[in-house]
Amino acid sequence: MNDLEIVLNEIVADDLMHARWLNTLSLMENCGAKKIAAFEDHERTTLTILKHAAEEFRHAYYLKKQIAKLDVTGFDDYAPAYLLAPIASANYLRKLDVEVCRFLKNEYEFTGSKLYYGAYLLVTYAIEVRADSLYGAYQQALDSINSRVNVKSIIAEEEGHLQEMHDMLVPFDPRWKTMCETACQFEYRLFDEWLSILSKEVPVGQ
């Protein structure tokens, strides 16, 4: 059992901690949706981009609604007391975006709209790769205790998003695979840092 699985098993075993986890995931999905919305070009926004933004906002809403299945009160907003690792969680996507933008600018000399579009594609790809493993592990933890909470619909949609990002990356640049590998390396490091901070708030083994 890896560190993430251990933390998730502890989280789902305690309703208050579980509610904070769901609210944190909701916050992070909301950050992702807002990033897509901010990226949108009023002339070049495609159906796929609109669909992706709408589904990310739905994920944020859906996760927050799941809190009602737990024996807790509050959690009406994203106040720090209702989150896990609030600062790291709120800054997670922004940090990844900054690193990817710097990488594309320095290594490939991208500028302007190509830089922002490339960052959107790479950051979203890396996040979807993470979502596939994170939500899968979370659902396993939920199944292990027969929880009323579930994220199966999110898992299905995130898998679709990953395929959509692949289809958009292929025509974007012939070097897309190398770019994606680097973006994922950035994300792996940021995820490990985030999980380390979050884990300090979860009473593992106590």
C-alpha positions as CSV (number, residue, x, y, z in Angstrom):
1,M,0.0,0.0,0.0
2,N,1.5,3.3,-1.1
3,D,1.4,6.6,0.9
4,L,-1.7,7.9,-1.0
5,E,-3.7,4.8,-0.3
6,I,-2.8,4.9,3.4
7,V,-3.8,8.5,3.7
8,L,-7.1,7.9,1.8
9,N,-8.0,5.0,4.0
10,E,-7.6,7.2,7.1
11,I,-9.5,10.1,5.5
12,V,-12.6,8.0,4.6
13,A,-12.7,6.5,8.0
14,D,-13.5,9.8,9.7
15,D,-16.5,11.9,8.5
16,L,-15.0,15.3,9.4
17,M,-11.7,14.6,7.7
18,H,-13.6,13.1,4.8
19,A,-15.7,16.3,4.4
20,R,-12.5,18.4,4.4
21,W,-11.1,16.1,1.7
22,L,-14.2,16.4,-0.5
23,N,-14.2,20.1,-0.1
24,T,-10.6,20.3,-1.0
25,L,-11.1,18.3,-4.1
26,S,-14.0,20.5,-5.0
27,L,-11.8,23.6,-4.6
28,M,-9.2,22.2,-6.8
29,E,-11.7,21.2,-9.5
30,N,-13.1,24.7,-9.3
31,C,-9.6,26.2,-9.7
32,G,-9.2,24.0,-12.8
33,A,-12.5,25.1,-14.3
34,K,-11.7,28.8,-13.7
35,K,-8.3,28.3,-15.4
36,I,-10.1,26.9,-18.5
37,A,-12.6,29.7,-18.4
38,A,-9.7,32.3,-18.2
39,F,-7.9,30.7,-21.1
40,E,-10.9,30.8,-23.4
41,D,-10.6,33.0,-26.5
42,H,-13.9,34.4,-27.5
43,E,-13.2,33.6,-31.2
44,R,-11.4,30.3,-30.9
45,T,-13.2,28.5,-28.1
46,T,-14.2,25.0,-29.3
47,L,-17.0,22.7,-28.2
48,T,-14.4,20.5,-26.6
49,I,-13.1,23.4,-24.5
50,L,-16.6,24.4,-23.4
51,K,-17.4,20.8,-22.5
52,H,-14.3,20.5,-20.5
53,A,-14.9,23.7,-18.5
54,A,-18.5,22.7,-17.9
55,E,-17.6,19.3,-16.6
56,E,-14.9,20.6,-14.3
57,F,-17.4,23.1,-12.8
58,R,-19.8,20.1,-12.4
59,H,-17.1,18.1,-10.6
60,A,-16.6,20.9,-8.1
61,Y,-20.4,21.1,-7.5
62,Y,-20.8,17.3,-7.4
63,L,-17.9,16.8,-4.9
64,K,-19.3,19.5,-2.6
65,K,-22.8,17.9,-2.8
66,Q,-21.3,14.6,-1.6
67,I,-20.5,16.1,1.7
68,A,-24.2,16.0,2.6
69,K,-23.8,12.2,2.7
70,L,-21.5,12.5,5.8
71,D,-22.4,13.3,9.4
72,V,-21.1,16.8,9.4
73,T,-22.3,20.4,9.5
74,G,-20.9,23.5,7.9
75,F,-18.8,23.3,4.7
76,D,-20.8,26.0,3.0
77,D,-17.7,27.5,1.4
78,Y,-14.0,27.1,1.0
79,A,-12.9,28.6,4.3
80,P,-9.5,27.3,5.4
81,A,-11.0,25.4,8.3
82,Y,-13.1,23.3,5.9
83,L,-10.1,22.3,3.8
84,L,-7.0,20.1,3.9
85,A,-3.7,21.9,3.1
86,P,-5.6,25.0,2.1
87,I,-2.7,27.1,0.8
88,A,-1.0,24.3,-1.1
89,S,-4.3,23.1,-2.5
90,A,-5.3,26.6,-3.7
91,N,-1.9,27.2,-5.3
92,Y,-1.3,23.7,-6.8
93,L,-2.6,24.4,-10.3
94,R,-1.1,27.9,-10.4
95,K,2.4,26.6,-9.6
96,L,2.1,23.9,-12.3
97,D,1.0,26.5,-14.8
98,V,3.9,28.8,-14.0
99,E,6.4,26.0,-14.4
100,V,5.0,24.8,-17.7
101,C,4.8,28.3,-19.1
102,R,8.5,28.9,-18.1
103,F,9.5,25.6,-19.7
104,L,7.7,26.4,-23.0
105,K,9.1,29.9,-23.1
106,N,12.7,28.9,-22.3
107,E,13.0,25.5,-24.1
108,Y,10.8,26.1,-27.1
109,E,10.6,29.9,-27.3
110,F,6.8,30.0,-27.4
111,T,5.2,33.3,-26.9
112,G,1.8,34.9,-27.0
113,S,-1.2,32.8,-27.8
114,K,0.9,29.7,-28.6
115,L,2.5,29.8,-25.2
116,Y,-0.9,30.1,-23.4
117,Y,-2.5,27.4,-25.5
118,G,0.4,25.1,-25.1
119,A,0.4,25.6,-21.3
120,Y,-3.4,24.9,-21.3
121,L,-2.9,21.6,-23.1
122,L,0.1,20.4,-21.1
123,V,-1.2,21.4,-17.7
124,T,-4.5,19.9,-18.4
125,Y,-2.9,16.7,-19.7
126,A,-0.8,16.3,-16.6
127,I,-3.7,17.0,-14.3
128,E,-5.9,14.5,-16.1
129,V,-3.2,11.8,-15.8
130,R,-3.2,12.6,-12.1
131,A,-6.9,12.6,-11.8
132,D,-7.1,9.1,-13.3
133,S,-5.0,7.6,-10.6
134,L,-6.1,9.8,-7.7
135,Y,-9.9,9.3,-8.2
136,G,-9.3,5.6,-8.9
137,A,-7.5,5.2,-5.5
138,Y,-10.1,7.3,-3.8
139,Q,-13.0,5.1,-5.2
140,Q,-11.2,2.0,-4.0
141,A,-11.0,3.5,-0.5
142,L,-14.7,4.3,-0.6
143,D,-15.6,0.8,-1.8
144,S,-13.6,-0.7,1.0
145,I,-16.0,0.8,3.6
146,N,-19.1,0.7,1.5
147,S,-19.4,4.4,1.6
148,R,-22.4,6.2,0.3
149,V,-20.0,8.7,-1.3
150,N,-18.8,7.8,-4.8
151,V,-16.8,9.5,-7.6
152,K,-17.5,7.0,-10.4
153,S,-19.1,9.6,-12.7
154,I,-16.0,11.8,-12.3
155,I,-13.7,8.9,-13.2
156,A,-15.6,8.3,-16.4
157,E,-15.4,11.9,-17.4
158,E,-11.8,12.4,-16.5
159,E,-10.9,9.4,-18.8
160,G,-12.7,11.1,-21.6
161,H,-10.8,14.4,-20.9
162,L,-7.5,12.6,-21.2
163,Q,-8.4,11.3,-24.6
164,E,-9.6,14.7,-25.7
165,M,-6.3,16.3,-24.6
166,H,-4.4,13.7,-26.6
167,D,-6.4,14.5,-29.6
168,M,-5.7,18.2,-29.2
169,L,-2.0,17.7,-28.5
170,V,-1.2,15.6,-31.6
171,P,-1.8,18.4,-34.1
172,F,-0.4,21.1,-31.8
173,D,3.3,20.2,-32.1
174,P,5.2,17.2,-33.2
175,R,7.2,17.3,-30.0
176,W,4.1,17.0,-27.8
177,K,5.2,13.7,-26.2
178,T,8.4,15.1,-24.9
179,M,6.5,18.2,-23.7
180,C,4.0,16.1,-21.9
181,E,6.7,14.0,-20.2
182,T,8.2,17.2,-18.8
183,A,4.9,18.6,-17.7
184,C,4.1,15.3,-15.9
185,Q,7.5,15.4,-14.1
186,F,6.6,18.9,-12.8
187,E,3.2,17.6,-11.7
188,Y,4.7,14.5,-10.0
189,R,7.0,16.7,-7.8
190,L,4.2,19.2,-7.0
191,F,1.8,16.3,-6.1
192,D,4.4,14.8,-3.8
193,E,4.9,18.1,-2.1
194,W,1.1,18.6,-1.8
195,L,0.5,15.1,-0.4
196,S,3.3,15.6,2.2
197,I,1.7,18.8,3.4
198,L,-1.8,17.3,3.4
199,S,-0.6,14.1,5.2
200,K,0.5,16.2,8.2
201,E,-3.2,17.0,8.8
202,V,-4.3,13.4,8.6
203,P,-3.8,11.3,11.8
204,V,-2.4,8.2,10.2
205,G,-2.1,5.3,12.5
206,Q,-3.4,7.2,15.6
